[in-house]
Amino acid sequence: MAQPVLSVRDLRVEFVTRRGILKAIDGISFDIGKGEVLGVVGESGAGKSVTGSAVIGLIDPPGRIAGGEVLLSGMRIDNLPPEEMRRVRGKRIGMIFQDPLTSLNPLYRVSEQLIETIRTHTNLSAPGARKRAIDLLAEVGIPAPERRIDSYPHEFSGGMRQRVVIALALCAEPELIIADEPTTALDVSVQAQIISLLKRLGREHGTAIMLVTHDMGVIAETADRVAVMYAGRIAEIGPVRDVVQNPLHPYAKGLMGAIPSLESETDRLVQIPGSMPRLSAIPPGCPFNPRCPYVFDRCRVERPEPIQHSEHRVACHLYDQSSARSEAVA
Amino acid sequence: MTERSYVEVKDLRREFDVSKPWLNRVLEGGEKQYLKAVDGVSFSIAKGETFALVGESGSGKSTVARMVVGLLPPTNGEVVIDGVSMSSKAALAERQRLRRRIQMIFQDPYASLNPRWQVDRIVAEPIRAFRLIEREKEIDARVGELLTLVGLHPADGKKYPHEFSGGQRQRVAIARALASNAEFIVCDEPTSALDVSVQAQILNLMRDLQDRLGLTYLLISHNLAVVRHMASRIGVMYLGRIVEISNGRELFAQPKHPYTRMLLDAVPDVGMTGRQRIPVSGEIPNPISPPSGCTFNPRCPFANERCRAEIPPLLGGVACHAIHEGRLAVDAAA
């Protein structure tokens, strides 16, 4: 494989609190290649948003990156001084957040925000930057961009605002875009438009996209590969079709079964008993063991390391060949 | 339907006054402005059935729910529950008896439970308010029973809401709804604030309770998959009107109204059947100045002059001129 755009190696993020150190991210590794969309799914508290923030260096104290490294096209970025990191952010990594209204400044016209961003990262003249801003708005599908560009954010609808945010993220033609729940605040019909926009941009510009969401449907439609996170670790990572249709990790299996489907009629949804542990009370061994239907002794004491299993990588003792239970599920 | 319906909603309308303040109107000029949140909605629900209203934000589905439980007075139209009209002044005593049997579950279990009350007090509130049980000991026993029914432990009654996760709080809200022996529960986005694995627990619980207690549900949701899983009949709302109403299986197998087709097509597909989507255009228009005629006409590929001028009636479960005139074949959907 060519050099990945983003490479995360054994990343650890901790939050220091009065009650001790909480491990929000506990040793995760993944790569995203050029033009690839990596979906990161998990339930609230799984650490998916923190992963995104760690990659762009936006972990605020008391949080800190406690270990591991983040490489952007081979260059290590997790230990850059803040000023240099600020230049990487925006220029080489674009960001899209959940709520488009809070990522735009309500007091400035869209044109001012776009032009400022473009001029910060490129050496275009003011008229050149304005022209580029209009092109960007046209590219993200805003009708009549030359008229709309001088509007304020509140004059746009939710879907249009999210397009403006995407245009902002694209200003400097970044290598990587981190999209954190980009469609969660939107209605389904608008969500579908934004998804297809993201897919098209990834394809046309070769931008690597890390798509963080809790919505399996969005991942299934958009991502090439998917990482399922649980309690700060990656439970399973693999090609999206394999993971969705044939999940290996018991948590991923439960998660897929829990989603009501439009296609099939089931009487009961699969339910995983209990809920995600708090960060202050992550059980020893495999963090999923108290909820796992296949749990055995080893799960309670030994932390499972990711194992390559066909095209997936799965962190589960069931798939360890040396384990006596391996054939029970596989 | 041949059997008598339990809930009957007739031509329900609700307008909200969104005018500028009086002084601004006098100084700056300008008319009073009204937003038609719900514009003539009728449906009926049979006993023991789950009826769902589905639509995007601003379609008026939550406003309907609030009017059905009586949290919001309708501008026009009436709600008849078990033969008693909720808006007639005459049947006051009967209406009050009926109140006990109607309950609501809200979207946000963090906001709908009083954080300073212990859970047993929250669950017992309807029992005390309606004076269903007088003796404290019996109330305690009943609360314990209710908590067990929703999958919690009777000892959980001594905890405060913040000690529970979102899914457990929603269980508490369900226990409270059941405390007054409710028969009809209006659920407004009951699982939207929950994670999928927890959502599955709550949906399963709701179905189990329906089987055991013969509950009737009005389910409000924007999530089509949830609606499909839960409801026997479904009404699709768009800008304050029901555009299509049909039984669950039929709606998903053979959507008629162009908006329903668009909505079904837009749902991200976990099954990964690789179907080709028809690109969706546009968004819900501003409800203060909705389009004339059929409100969907600016986004509809089949709109013609009549659609722009005339409001289509709900005939044969669908409100669409193109289908009534035979311009749009019903089977063309997929």
Interface residues (C-beta under 8 A of the other chain):
Chain A: E43 S44 S157 G158 G159 M160 D187 V188 S189 V190 Q191 A192 Q193 I195 S196 H214 D215 M216 G217 V218 A220 E221 T222 V240 R241 V244 Q245 G254 L255 M256 G257 A258 I259 P260 S261 L262 E263 S264 E265 T266 R268 L269 V270 Q271 I272 P273 S275 M276
Chain B: E56 S57 S165 G167 Q168 D195 V196 S197 V198 Q199 A200 Q201 L203 N204 R207 H222 N223 L224 A225 V226 R228 H229 R249 F252 M262 L263 L264 D265 A266 V267 P268 D269 V270 G271 M272 T273 R277 P279 V280 S281 E283 I284
